[in-house]
Amino acid sequence: MKFMKINEEIPTLVYDNHCYVCMKFIKIINFFAHDKFLIVGHYSDFGLKIRESYLNESALKMFWLIDKKNAFGGRAALIPLIKIICSKRIKHVPIMGIEKECQQGCKTIKEVIKRTISIFSNSEVLEIKKWNS
């Protein structure tokens, strides 16, 4: 299978595609963003390539927004995410793998609260040095 290359002109959202809460979060973001992001699951083949090429060992702890210059993780991604959603840019991109079934026990109230809090407690910004290496 050939891997797509990340296009630095299209923001990319990388999320935990095995988590019910994360899938709901990404569906809400995509609804408001009107397909302005390339959406990739952490556990997809392309997500694995992104993690190995651009992110570090904390990649699976949070969702990531990757743009031209930076990879924003967790809390650090919220403001750039809102800016992109509110922009008037009309470029639509395909969604890659928003899964329908939760593969973890994360549908309980306790897990929903825990994962929601993790969005605000985890934060990281990485500089993207070279695209499509």
C-alpha positions as YAML, in Angstrom:
chain: A
units: angstrom
residues:
- id: 1
  name: MET
  ca: [0.00, 0.00, 0.00]
- id: 2
  name: LYS
  ca: [1.36, 3.40, -0.96]
- id: 3
  name: PHE
  ca: [1.40, 6.03, 1.76]
- id: 4
  name: MET
  ca: [0.03, 9.48, 1.15]
- id: 5
  name: LYS
  ca: [2.42, 12.27, 1.92]
- id: 6
  name: ILE
  ca: [1.38, 15.07, 4.25]
- id: 7
  name: ASN
  ca: [0.68, 18.19, 2.26]
- id: 8
  name: GLU
  ca: [1.98, 21.19, 4.19]
- id: 9
  name: GLU
  ca: [-0.90, 23.30, 2.80]
- id: 10
  name: ILE
  ca: [-3.56, 21.09, 4.44]
- id: 11
  name: PRO
  ca: [-3.71, 20.91, 8.24]
- id: 12
  name: THR
  ca: [-3.73, 17.35, 9.55]
- id: 13
  name: LEU
  ca: [-5.52, 16.10, 12.67]
- id: 14
  name: VAL
  ca: [-4.18, 12.91, 14.20]
- id: 15
  name: TYR
  ca: [-6.41, 11.31, 16.85]
- id: 16
  name: ASP
  ca: [-6.88, 8.08, 18.80]
- id: 17
  name: ASN
  ca: [-9.08, 6.09, 16.43]
- id: 18
  name: HIS
  ca: [-9.58, 3.35, 19.04]
- id: 19
  name: CYS
  ca: [-11.26, 5.68, 21.55]
- id: 20
  name: TYR
  ca: [-15.00, 6.42, 21.59]
- id: 21
  name: VAL
  ca: [-14.59, 9.90, 23.12]
- id: 22
  name: CYS
  ca: [-11.84, 10.83, 20.67]
- id: 23
  name: MET
  ca: [-13.95, 9.67, 17.71]
- id: 24
  name: LYS
  ca: [-16.88, 11.80, 18.90]
- id: 25
  name: PHE
  ca: [-14.55, 14.78, 19.39]
- id: 26
  name: ILE
  ca: [-13.16, 14.47, 15.86]
- id: 27
  name: LYS
  ca: [-16.65, 14.10, 14.36]
- id: 28
  name: ILE
  ca: [-17.72, 17.33, 16.09]
- id: 29
  name: ILE
  ca: [-14.57, 19.12, 14.91]
- id: 30
  name: ASN
  ca: [-15.11, 17.89, 11.35]
- id: 31
  name: PHE
  ca: [-18.76, 19.04, 11.44]
- id: 32
  name: PHE
  ca: [-17.75, 22.60, 12.37]
- id: 33
  name: ALA
  ca: [-14.65, 22.62, 10.16]
- id: 34
  name: HIS
  ca: [-16.49, 21.48, 7.02]
- id: 35
  name: ASP
  ca: [-13.66, 19.12, 5.97]
- id: 36
  name: LYS
  ca: [-10.80, 21.64, 6.33]
- id: 37
  name: PHE
  ca: [-8.52, 19.01, 7.89]
- id: 38
  name: LEU
  ca: [-7.01, 15.76, 6.78]
- id: 39
  name: ILE
  ca: [-8.13, 13.44, 9.59]
- id: 40
  name: VAL
  ca: [-5.91, 10.46, 10.38]
- id: 41
  name: GLY
  ca: [-6.17, 7.84, 13.13]
- id: 42
  name: HIS
  ca: [-3.13, 7.16, 15.32]
- id: 43
  name: TYR
  ca: [-3.49, 3.42, 14.66]
- id: 44
  name: SER
  ca: [-3.94, 3.58, 10.87]
- id: 45
  name: ASP
  ca: [-0.99, 2.83, 8.59]
- id: 46
  name: PHE
  ca: [-0.71, 6.50, 7.68]
- id: 47
  name: GLY
  ca: [-1.02, 7.52, 11.34]
- id: 48
  name: LEU
  ca: [1.88, 5.22, 12.22]
- id: 49
  name: LYS
  ca: [4.00, 6.83, 9.51]
- id: 50
  name: ILE
  ca: [3.13, 10.31, 10.80]
- id: 51
  name: ARG
  ca: [4.02, 9.34, 14.38]
- id: 52
  name: GLU
  ca: [7.36, 7.89, 13.30]
- id: 53
  name: SER
  ca: [8.24, 10.80, 11.00]
- id: 54
  name: TYR
  ca: [7.01, 13.91, 12.80]
- id: 55
  name: LEU
  ca: [5.95, 13.21, 16.39]
- id: 56
  name: ASN
  ca: [7.74, 11.97, 19.49]
- id: 57
  name: GLU
  ca: [7.13, 9.32, 22.14]
- id: 58
  name: SER
  ca: [4.24, 11.31, 23.67]
- id: 59
  name: ALA
  ca: [2.23, 11.13, 20.44]
- id: 60
  name: LEU
  ca: [-0.33, 8.63, 21.68]
- id: 61
  name: LYS
  ca: [-1.17, 10.64, 24.81]
- id: 62
  name: MET
  ca: [-3.11, 13.31, 22.88]
- id: 63
  name: PHE
  ca: [-4.55, 14.40, 19.58]
- id: 64
  name: TRP
  ca: [-2.32, 16.43, 17.25]
- id: 65
  name: LEU
  ca: [-2.85, 19.27, 14.79]
- id: 66
  name: ILE
  ca: [-0.05, 19.45, 12.24]
- id: 67
  name: ASP
  ca: [0.30, 22.55, 10.08]
- id: 68
  name: LYS
  ca: [3.07, 24.05, 7.90]
- id: 69
  name: LYS
  ca: [5.52, 24.67, 10.73]
- id: 70
  name: ASN
  ca: [4.42, 22.90, 13.90]
- id: 71
  name: ALA
  ca: [2.72, 19.90, 15.41]
- id: 72
  name: PHE
  ca: [0.44, 21.01, 18.25]
- id: 73
  name: GLY
  ca: [-0.57, 18.37, 20.76]
- id: 74
  name: GLY
  ca: [-3.53, 18.40, 23.16]
- id: 75
  name: ARG
  ca: [-4.23, 21.76, 24.82]
- id: 76
  name: ALA
  ca: [-1.71, 23.54, 22.57]
- id: 77
  name: ALA
  ca: [-3.78, 22.50, 19.54]
- id: 78
  name: LEU
  ca: [-7.06, 24.07, 20.69]
- id: 79
  name: ILE
  ca: [-6.39, 27.70, 19.64]
- id: 80
  name: PRO
  ca: [-4.88, 26.81, 16.22]
- id: 81
  name: LEU
  ca: [-7.79, 24.40, 15.73]
- id: 82
  name: ILE
  ca: [-10.35, 27.15, 16.40]
- id: 83
  name: LYS
  ca: [-8.49, 29.55, 14.09]
- id: 84
  name: ILE
  ca: [-8.62, 27.07, 11.22]
- id: 85
  name: ILE
  ca: [-12.29, 26.28, 11.83]
- id: 86
  name: CYS
  ca: [-13.13, 30.01, 11.76]
- id: 87
  name: SER
  ca: [-11.04, 30.71, 8.65]
- id: 88
  name: LYS
  ca: [-12.80, 31.23, 5.34]
- id: 89
  name: ARG
  ca: [-10.60, 28.77, 3.52]
- id: 90
  name: ILE
  ca: [-12.82, 26.43, 1.50]
- id: 91
  name: LYS
  ca: [-10.42, 23.59, 0.66]
- id: 92
  name: HIS
  ca: [-12.09, 20.26, 1.39]
- id: 93
  name: VAL
  ca: [-10.01, 17.20, 2.10]
- id: 94
  name: PRO
  ca: [-10.86, 13.51, 2.51]
- id: 95
  name: ILE
  ca: [-11.43, 11.95, 5.92]
- id: 96
  name: MET
  ca: [-9.22, 8.97, 6.59]
- id: 97
  name: GLY
  ca: [-10.77, 6.42, 8.88]
- id: 98
  name: ILE
  ca: [-13.13, 7.80, 11.50]
- id: 99
  name: GLU
  ca: [-13.97, 4.44, 12.97]
- id: 100
  name: LYS
  ca: [-17.45, 3.52, 14.10]
- id: 101
  name: GLU
  ca: [-16.67, 1.09, 16.91]
- id: 102
  name: CYS
  ca: [-14.90, 1.85, 20.15]
- id: 103
  name: GLN
  ca: [-12.18, -0.70, 20.85]
- id: 104
  name: GLN
  ca: [-11.52, 0.40, 24.42]
- id: 105
  name: GLY
  ca: [-13.72, 0.56, 27.51]
- id: 106
  name: CYS
  ca: [-14.07, 4.32, 27.28]
- id: 107
  name: LYS
  ca: [-17.84, 4.79, 27.07]
- id: 108
  name: THR
  ca: [-18.28, 5.05, 30.84]
- id: 109
  name: ILE
  ca: [-18.84, 8.44, 32.51]
- id: 110
  name: LYS
  ca: [-15.55, 8.07, 34.38]
- id: 111
  name: GLU
  ca: [-13.59, 7.49, 31.16]
- id: 112
  name: VAL
  ca: [-15.36, 10.34, 29.33]
- id: 113
  name: ILE
  ca: [-14.42, 12.75, 32.13]
- id: 114
  name: LYS
  ca: [-10.85, 11.38, 32.31]
- id: 115
  name: ARG
  ca: [-10.29, 11.71, 28.57]
- id: 116
  name: THR
  ca: [-11.88, 15.17, 28.42]
- id: 117
  name: ILE
  ca: [-9.58, 16.36, 31.22]
- id: 118
  name: SER
  ca: [-6.60, 14.88, 29.36]
- id: 119
  name: ILE
  ca: [-7.24, 17.29, 26.46]
- id: 120
  name: PHE
  ca: [-6.51, 20.17, 28.83]
- id: 121
  name: SER
  ca: [-3.74, 18.54, 30.85]
- id: 122
  name: ASN
  ca: [-1.54, 17.28, 27.98]
- id: 123
  name: SER
  ca: [0.12, 19.88, 25.80]
- id: 124
  name: GLU
  ca: [3.12, 19.98, 23.50]
- id: 125
  name: VAL
  ca: [4.37, 21.87, 20.44]
- id: 126
  name: LEU
  ca: [6.92, 20.35, 18.07]
- id: 127
  name: GLU
  ca: [8.60, 22.19, 15.22]
- id: 128
  name: ILE
  ca: [8.30, 20.46, 11.85]
- id: 129
  name: LYS
  ca: [11.76, 20.65, 10.32]
- id: 130
  name: LYS
  ca: [11.23, 18.84, 7.06]
- id: 131
  name: TRP
  ca: [7.99, 17.80, 5.38]
- id: 132
  name: ASN
  ca: [7.52, 14.64, 3.41]
- id: 133
  name: SER
  ca: [10.89, 13.15, 4.28]
...
